Amino acid sequence: MALSNNISNNVHSRSHSLLLLQKLLNLRDGASPLTLVLDSLERTAQPVLAEFISRAKISRAKVIFLSFATLKKPKDVDVFIKAAGRDLKTVRTELVGQYPSYDSVAAARDRPSQRAVVIIDSLNALASSSPQSLATFLTSITSPAVSLVSVYHTDVPVILPRSWNEYEPHPFTILCHLATAILRLSSLQQEMERQRARNRSLVEPEWGLKEDREGVLVGLGKRSKEEGNGGVVIGMELRRRSGRTVDEKFILIPAQPAPAGAAAPARTGKVILLTDHPMFSAFVEGAGDGGGEAEPESSFNLGLTEKQRKDREGIVLPYFDAQTDIGGGDGGRILYEMGREDDFDDEEDEI
């Protein structure tokens, strides 16, 4: 019964985590006012941002793209605002002017048409140029009808100005503190290679800057894209209103692009739990079965029959009588009989 309950609770927890990510991507119920997407050269945030945009278009939510590094307006974006090199107050005024009017009744009914998503392509430039204004700017553009999705490149150094106080927290620390959801991205192919190394008790391989190799960085090749299907591993850290944090890993398989020249509607990718992938399911199999240890695999039958179990229970262990009380509170004493070769010592007997 206990094992069945533990399995049921584990299935419920996994389904609940998957539902939370779906709500986050669909911008439902204000799941996260500020979502921080952490990417790198090995796995850019482009597939995740495309997923946010596609789901926003399906739900008829307004998509606003705030650009610090992007030159051209991306596909399916309603409003494109350039912010690089401009005054933050001017950018905020222009950005807030594009927000939909907030209606509490419509929000209570969860009408996506009354919502908007603001995608910030890179916070690294803002963290380097105006680190003191980073938190103020992000909090000033928040709204009950708007969800912020911002990207931070973890392998791009942030050059702080000389006026920055060394005792102040780093801009990245401030972003992690402000974010209500953090999505850490990695390549599915690389995670599969790491899993293969763990299965063989080998050192996990590294890529990109973590290789500590001089020379040109080589990106993912055709082989990795075909084997991993271009999948993205998402490590979600969602902070609930109750203060509880939900940590789970997922795999996002991006939707295939429409043929050139075809006016196809927006399509969404497929999201599954990381443990549902064949490469990782065998590794965690039995992890949530109530904590019981799995029996070792062997060609011999290590179990006991009913007769063997009764015979084992009927065995009297040596010195079993010393475990019982033998009058006058002498329980637990050691019973010892002297042999012929033993040397009797009166002093030891007195002790």
Secondary structure by P-SEA (a helix, b strand, c coil): caaaaaaaaaaaaaaaaaaaaaaaaacccccccbbbbbbcccccaaaaaaaaaaaaaaabbbbbbbccccccccccccbbbbcccccaaaaaaaaaaacccccaaaaaacccccbbbbbbccaaaaaaccccaaaaaaaaaccccbbbbbbbbccbbbbbccccccccccaaaaaaaaccbbbbbbbaaaaaaaaaaaaacccccccccccccccccccccaaaaaaacbbbbbbccccccccbbbbbbbbbbccccccccccccbbbbbbbcccccccccccccccccccccccccccccccccaaaaaaaaacccccccccccccccccbbbbbbbcccbbbbcccccc
